[in-house]
Amino acid sequence: MSKSKQRTKAPVVSSTAEAFLAEPHVGTLTTLRPDGSPHVVAVRFTWDGDAGVVRVMTVASSRKARNLLATPGSRAAICQVAGFSWVTLEGAGRVSEEPERVAEGVRRYAQRYWSAPPNPPGRVVIEIAVDKVMVLNT
């Protein structure tokens, strides 16, 4: 993401929503296919509230990564649901293979889910620069 498109501050998320997002649930990641139709898949993810960034570990050949690579900066959303509570985090998505970014994604994943993510060839990290937050009952 170029500096001109970077957010200057992270979105405000309540402390109860932050606590909910720290629980080791999965979420649904929505990206848009090249034809504009939504692609929704269950994923493990991490939320960095200080930076306002969601991270998802995947491989470059996955549909979700290819969707974002086809249209850099396109919108993506992650929704975590538990019972009647949910949080959706939405923003511009990007795919990175930069070792430092991938390592940060791995570190946060291991912290949240108590084990390292798979390490297949072609591993990348999807980062969503969150600018919209929707919450119910948290």
C-alpha positions as CSV (number, residue, x, y, z in Angstrom):
1,M,0.0,0.0,0.0
2,S,1.5,3.4,-0.9
3,K,2.0,6.0,1.8
4,S,-0.7,8.2,0.2
5,K,-3.3,5.4,0.8
6,Q,-2.3,4.4,4.3
7,R,-4.6,5.1,7.2
8,T,-3.3,7.6,9.7
9,K,-4.9,5.8,12.7
10,A,-6.5,2.5,13.5
11,P,-10.3,2.3,13.8
12,V,-11.9,2.5,17.3
13,V,-12.8,-0.9,18.6
14,S,-14.4,-1.3,22.0
15,S,-12.6,-3.3,24.7
16,T,-15.3,-6.0,24.7
17,A,-14.9,-6.3,20.9
18,E,-11.1,-6.5,21.3
19,A,-11.5,-9.3,23.9
20,F,-13.9,-11.1,21.6
21,L,-11.4,-10.9,18.7
22,A,-8.7,-12.3,21.0
23,E,-10.6,-15.5,21.5
24,P,-9.3,-18.4,19.3
25,H,-12.3,-18.6,16.9
26,V,-12.2,-18.8,13.2
27,G,-13.8,-16.2,10.9
28,T,-15.1,-15.9,7.4
29,L,-13.0,-14.0,5.0
30,T,-14.8,-12.4,2.0
31,T,-12.9,-11.3,-1.1
32,L,-14.2,-10.5,-4.5
33,R,-13.5,-12.7,-7.5
34,P,-12.5,-11.0,-10.8
35,D,-16.1,-11.2,-12.0
36,G,-17.2,-9.3,-8.8
37,S,-18.9,-12.2,-7.1
38,P,-18.0,-12.8,-3.4
39,H,-15.7,-15.6,-2.4
40,V,-16.3,-16.5,1.3
41,V,-14.1,-19.0,3.2
42,A,-13.5,-19.9,6.8
43,V,-10.0,-18.9,8.0
44,R,-8.0,-18.5,11.1
45,F,-6.9,-14.9,11.5
46,T,-5.3,-12.4,13.8
47,W,-6.4,-8.8,14.7
48,D,-3.7,-6.2,15.5
49,G,-5.8,-3.5,17.1
50,D,-2.9,-1.1,17.5
51,A,-2.2,-1.1,13.8
52,G,-5.7,-1.7,12.7
53,V,-4.6,-4.8,10.6
54,V,-6.1,-8.2,10.1
55,R,-3.7,-11.0,9.1
56,V,-4.5,-14.3,7.4
57,M,-1.9,-16.9,6.5
58,T,-2.4,-18.6,3.2
59,V,-0.6,-19.5,0.0
60,A,-0.3,-17.3,-3.1
61,S,-2.1,-19.9,-5.2
62,S,-5.3,-19.8,-3.0
63,R,-8.4,-18.3,-4.4
64,K,-8.5,-15.6,-1.7
65,A,-4.9,-14.5,-2.4
66,R,-5.5,-14.6,-6.2
67,N,-8.6,-12.4,-5.8
68,L,-6.6,-9.7,-4.0
69,L,-3.6,-10.0,-6.3
70,A,-5.9,-9.5,-9.3
71,T,-7.1,-6.2,-7.9
72,P,-4.6,-4.7,-5.5
73,G,-6.2,-2.7,-2.7
74,S,-9.6,-4.2,-3.3
75,R,-12.0,-4.6,-0.3
76,A,-11.9,-7.6,2.0
77,A,-13.8,-8.4,5.2
78,I,-13.4,-10.8,8.0
79,C,-16.3,-11.7,10.3
80,Q,-16.0,-13.6,13.6
81,V,-19.2,-15.1,14.9
82,A,-20.0,-16.8,18.2
83,G,-23.6,-17.4,19.1
84,F,-25.4,-14.1,18.6
85,S,-22.3,-12.0,18.8
86,W,-20.2,-11.0,15.8
87,V,-17.6,-8.5,14.7
88,T,-16.8,-7.7,11.1
89,L,-13.6,-5.9,10.1
90,E,-13.4,-4.5,6.6
91,G,-10.8,-2.6,4.6
92,A,-8.3,-2.7,1.7
93,G,-6.6,-6.0,1.3
94,R,-3.2,-6.9,0.1
95,V,-1.0,-10.0,-0.2
96,S,2.6,-10.0,0.9
97,E,5.4,-12.5,0.6
98,E,7.9,-10.1,2.4
99,P,9.6,-12.3,5.0
100,E,9.1,-9.7,7.8
101,R,5.4,-9.5,7.2
102,V,5.0,-13.2,6.9
103,A,7.0,-13.7,10.1
104,E,4.7,-11.2,11.9
105,G,1.7,-13.1,10.7
106,V,3.1,-16.4,11.8
107,R,4.0,-15.0,15.3
108,R,0.6,-13.6,15.9
109,Y,-1.1,-16.7,14.6
110,A,0.9,-18.9,17.0
111,Q,0.1,-16.6,19.8
112,R,-3.6,-16.6,19.2
113,Y,-4.1,-20.3,18.2
114,W,-1.3,-21.8,20.5
115,S,0.5,-23.5,17.5
116,A,2.3,-22.4,14.4
117,P,0.3,-22.3,11.1
118,P,1.1,-24.7,8.4
119,N,4.3,-23.9,6.4
120,P,3.5,-24.9,2.8
121,P,5.6,-23.7,-0.2
122,G,4.3,-20.3,-1.4
123,R,3.2,-19.1,2.0
124,V,2.0,-15.5,2.1
125,V,0.1,-13.2,4.4
126,I,-3.0,-11.4,3.6
127,E,-3.2,-8.0,5.4
128,I,-6.4,-6.0,5.6
129,A,-6.0,-2.4,6.6
130,V,-9.3,-2.1,8.5
131,D,-11.3,1.1,8.1
132,K,-14.8,-0.1,8.9
133,V,-15.9,-2.0,12.0
134,M,-19.3,-3.5,12.6
135,V,-20.3,-5.1,15.9
136,L,-23.3,-6.9,17.5
137,N,-23.6,-7.9,21.1
138,T,-19.9,-7.6,22.1
